[in-house]
Structures are given as C-alpha cells and as structure tokens.
C-alpha cells in the first residue's frame, strides 16, 4: 500500500513581539524597534524588520544592537500580552485541525492531512489562516507548506514577511539540492562553517556524503543531516508536548560579584520555579544553575537526583550548592537563571531525603 503523503504547515508570526508593539504604539511604526534589554544592558528578544535592516537580530546583546543602529528604540516586553495574542492565534489553528504543535508563542506546526473544514489543499488552508490572523490581530504571519516538518519550516522562512511558500513533494529533491547549507533548519552558524570547510555548500553537496562520514564529523546529528539532505523527515506533529524544563532567569541592572547578592537574586527565581512546578503538578530530578558573565560567556551547573524535588527549600538548597561548585563565579555576573528538568508528574508527592555534600 502506498505511503500517505502528509500535509504539514509551519506558521511563523513576523517579528511577533516587535510587530505587536508597533501595532499598539503608532509612534513606533516604520521605526527600528528592539523588544527587550536597553541601550546599556540585556539581550534583544525581538527586532522589527526596520531594525533587522541594520543587522539587529534576536539574542544579540543590546549594546551591540545600539552600535549597529543608534536610532534603535528599545521597548520593554509585555509577555502577558504576547501570550494572550498567541492563545487567540492558537484558536484559529484549532478551527482547522487538532494536530497543532506549538514551538513557541509565535510559531507552530499544523498537520492538515485531514482537516475540520474538509479542504483539499493545504495551501488554501494556510492562506485562510493567514487572513484570519490578520483580520483578528492586524498582524502578519508567514507560512510554509510541504510534506514534512523540515521542508515546511524551511519554506516559511523563505519569503518573510507575510510570505506563503509551497514545496510540492515532487519538487522537494531539486529544492533541497539548491538550498544553501546555512538555510537548512537545524544547521547553525558553527556547523555550517564546518560543513563549508568540508566542501559542503548546499544540499547537493550534503547528499554526496555517507551517513557514516556525517556521523563521524557531527555525531548523532549526522544521521539527521543525512536524512534531510534526501528530504526525509518522519517526525509527526505532536500536540501539547510536555515541557522539557521549567525555569526563570533575570538579567541585572549592573554586574554582581558578591555571593550574598547572587543568592538574593536567586531566591525569587527559585520561588518562581517551585511555584510553576507545583501549579503543574510536576516534580524535577535535575536542577540547573545558569550563569552568564559580563563578557556574555555562558556556563551551566547541574545536579541530578534519584528522587525528584518540587519544594522551594529543596531547590534553593541545591542552587546554593551549585553556586559554590566547583567555586563561586570567578567573573562579574550579568544574568542568573534557575531551571528544573527531567520532569515527571506528581502522584502523591512523596519525595526522598535530599542529601548534598555542601
């Protein structure tokens, strides 16, 4: 029996946070806007397309963004508002299919192989979704349509903003062969540079390499690269995936070096994580301390336990221990974060005795 070809849509809101702020504040329209951070500190969470023209992008240190664009307007993020709009958009998706897999507040996969409205063409569904999003929110989205997640994701980024790109299954091979290696979703800058040094410049070059060679150079990811070079991606669209971690972090107004100051900053983060764990009825076996130094280097320290934790006091005890292991941070710290992972649902919340060599 012939394999059924899936119809997958990847919807990605265009510069979501920045676009929301420009929608709600007319004085920002047409101006370069960065959500998050400030001229002196922090990291850009989102950049408007006007800012992107200067090379500003998300995850860029605010100081560097300001150097690239001295007229950049920094706006404090309003995540409660972004979440409300994201839920509104999610309801539009769900009016077409229950198979919706959110990746973040501003993007999701949809499997519309069968759909609630009985439409034959996924491209028509994507067009209608885009129109409904704009009608309800006055925001634009870009959509990619193809036979699997990888191709749909790549397609959605090709003609932003307000794009709609269809990659038909019979054209997938030719499309991938011409695709520059840095445009492959899942291949970052460092990996792309390594591939270029190996003579891999596009999908056609990648396809010539054996699975064994790719695994030797790139580890487990090598098999994934081998498959996507051939347009193979069997991952299903999975709705409501459980969270892999629960965390909270804070970037400080000025760098801190004192242990007591660090602990004072960590306590509310611990309380937030514990509250989120308890609200979701979840326990965690791994606790991680995230440290970003003044020079933006990032370190993490983790401890895993055989029995799970959920209380604020237990998590704080672990974080105190991690703060000193192997030693206190040796450089000024600009950000601290607390994360709980290896999550499992609580049944009776019976936890074991916490023991640490502190």
N, C-alpha and C positions, 0 to 999 in steps of 0.2 A: 504494500500500500504506500502511495506517495506521501512524503512528509508534508504536513500542512505548513504553509508559509505564514508566519506571524506578521501582524501589522502593528508596529511599535511607533509611538510618537514621543519625542522628547520636547517638552515645553520649557523654555528658559526665559524668564522675565528680563527685560532690557534694563541694565543698570538699576536694579529694583529699588534699593534704598534711596539712591540719589534721585531717581525719577519720581518717587513718592514725595520727596521734599520739594522738588521743583513743581510738582502738581499743586501742592498745598501752599507754596510760597511763591507767588508770581514774580517777585523781585529776583528770584534765583534762575528763572527760565532764560536759557541762552548763555548762562554764565558757567564757568568751570567750578564744579562743586565736589567736595570730598566729604563723605559722611564718616565720622569717627575721628578721633585724635584732635590735634590742634596744630598751630604752626610750630610749636615748640616740642610737643611730645606725642606719643601714641602711634597708632598704625591706621592707615586708611582702610575702612571696611568696604567702601564702595566709591566709585568715581563716576561722575556724569560723562557723557560722550564728549562734551566740550573739554573736560579735564583730560580725558584719555588722549586727545589730540596732542597734548603736551608730553605724553609718556607716563602720566599718572595712572596707577592701577591699584587694585585692592591688594592688601598685605604689604604695601610699600610704607616704610617709615614716613611719618608726617613731615619731618624736617626735609627729607629728600624731595617729597612731593612739592613742598613750598619752593624749594630751589628750582625745580623744573618749571613751576607755574606760580610766579609771585602774586598773580591776581586770584589765586585759588581761594574759594570761600569754604571754610570748614564749618560743618553742621553737626551738632550733637545728635547721635542716633536715637530713635524712638522705637525700640523693638516691640513694645506693646502694640503700637500702630501697625508695624510691618506684619506682625502675627495676625492681627485682625484681617488685614487685606489678604494675607496668604490663605486664611481659612475661607474667605469669600471666593477666592480663585479655586481652591480645592473643591468647593461645592459645584463649580462649573464642570470640573473634570468628572466628578462623580455622577453628573447627569448623563454622561456618555458611557462610563464603564466603572465597575467596582475595582478593576485592576489598575490602581493608581499607586505608584511607589514614589513618595516624596524623597528627594535627595537633600533638600534644604527648604528654607522659606520661599525661595524664588525659582525652583526647578523641580520637575518630576517626570517620570516615565509613565506612559499610559499604554496598555495593551488593548487595542480596539479591534482585534481579530473578529470578535463578535462584540456588538455594542447595543446599548439600550434603545437607540433610535433607529436601528435597522438600516444604517447607511452602509453602502458597499465600499466607498472609497475613504481610505484613511486621510487622504489629502483634503477631502471635503470636511471631515470631522475637525482636522487641525485648523482649517480656515474658519469654521464656525466658532471653535473655541477661542481663537484669537479675537474674533469680532465681539464675542460675548464679554471677554475680559476687558476690552477697550470700552464697550458700552457701559459696563458696570463700574469700572475703576478709572477710566481715562488713562490707562497705562498700556504700553505696547509689550508684546511678547514675541519671541522668535520660536519657530517650531521646526523640528527635523523629523522626517518620516522615512522609515525603512523597515527592513525585515528583522532587525535585531537591535539591541541596545547600543552597541558600539557605533553602528552606522547612523542611527537616529541622533545620538549625541554629537557626533562629528557634524552631521548635517545642520543641526540647529545653530551652530556657531559660524556657519559659512557666510551668511548674508545678514548680519546684525546691523542696526536694529530693525525690528518689525519684519523679520525675514520669514520665509517659508520655503524649505528645500526638501525635495523628494529624491531619494536614491532608490530606484527600482532594483529588485533582486538581480535582474539580468544585466544591469549596468554596474553592479557593485564591484566586480573584479577590476574592470577598467578604471573605475573611480579610485579604488584603493591604490592601484599601481601608480597613478599620477600624484597621489596625495603626498605632500612634503612630510617628512618624518616628524617634524615638530608640530604638525597639525593632528597627529594621532592622539586621541584621548587616552590618557594613561601614560603617555611618554612626556616627561618633564624636560626642563632645560638641560639638566645634567646628563640624563640618559640620552637625549637627542644629540648632545655634543659627543658623547662616547660613540654613538652609532655613526655619526659623521666621520669620526676618526677611523672607524672600521670600513668606511666607504659606503655606508647605508644612508642614502639621501632621500629616498622616497619608498613607497610601498612596494614598488617593483624590486628594488634592491633588497628590501627586507625579506621578500618572498623567496629569494635565491638562497637564503641561509637555512641550514638544517635546524631542526628543533634542538638537537644535541649541542650545536655550536651556540645557539642563543641561550640555552640553559647554562652552559659553561660560562658565558660572559655576564649574564644577567640574573642568574639564579632561577627561582620559581617563576618570576615574571617572564622569563624567556619562553615558556610554553604559551603564555597568554599572547606574547608578541607573534609567535609562530602562527597561532590560530587567527588572530585579527588580520594578519597580512593576507589571509585567504578568505576574509570576510566571515569567519566562523565565530559566533558568539551565542551559546546556548542558554545564557542566563535568563531565567524567567523574570517577568515583572512581579515583584512580591509586595503586596500592600501591607502597610502597618508593620514594618520590620521593627523588632525590639531595639531599643537604644543599646549601643555597644558600651557607652560610658555616660556618666553624669558628672558634670563639672562646673566650676566657676573660677574666674580669674579677674585680676584687677591690674591696670597699668597706673603707676603712681605719678603724682604731680612732680615729684623730684625723686631722684635715685636714693635708695636707702642702703645702709651698710650695717646698721646695728641689729643684733639678733632680736632684742626685745621689740624693736619697731617691726621687724619682719613677722614676728609671732602675732603682734597686734593686728597686722594686716591680714594674716592668715585666719584668725579666729572667725570673722564674719563669713569668709569663704567656706570654711568647714561647716558652719551652721547652715549655709545655703545648700551645700551638697547633701548634708544629713536630712534636711527638710525635704529636698526633692526625692531622696531615696525613700523616705517614709511615706511621702504622698503617693508614690508609685508602687508602694508595697514591695520594694526591691532591696536586696542585700548585695554587698560587694565583697569580693575576695581580694581585689587588688586596689591599693591606694597609691596615687602618684602625685608627687610634688613637681610642679613646673616652675622653672626659674629662667627668666630672660634677663640678661645682663645689660648694662648701659651701652655696650657695643653691639647689641642685638643678637649675640650668640645665645643659643637656647640649650638648656640642659633639663633632663627629667630624672627623677629618682623614684623608684617604685618598690613596694613591698607587697608580696602575695602571701595570704594566709590559708591554711587548710579549712578553716571555718569562716563564714562570712561575717561582715560587720555592717552596722547601719547607724549606730548612735553617734551623736556629735562628740561625746567624750572619747570614744574609742578612736574615731577618725583623727581628732586633734592629737591624741597620744601618738599615733603613727606619724602624723605630719611633723610633730616636734622631733621625733626620732630621725625622720628623713632629713630635716633641716640641718642636722649635725652629722649626717652620714654621707661621705666619709669625713666631711668637715663643713663648717659654715661656709656659705658662698664667699668666694675669695675676691669678688669684684662687686662694685656697686650694682644694685638690682633695680630694674625698672618695672618688672612685672612678676607677680607670683600667681600661681594657679593651683587648684586642688581638684583632682579627678578620681572618680571611683569607677572601676571596670571589673570585668569578669562577673557580670551581674547575674543574679538569679532571683526568681520570685520568692517572696517570703511566704511560708506556710504558717508556722507557729512562732517565728522569730526567735527560736532558741539558737543562741549563738555560743560559741565556745569561749574559753578563757583567753583573753588577749595577753600574749607574752612577747616582750621585746627586750633585747639587750641594750638598754638605754643608760 
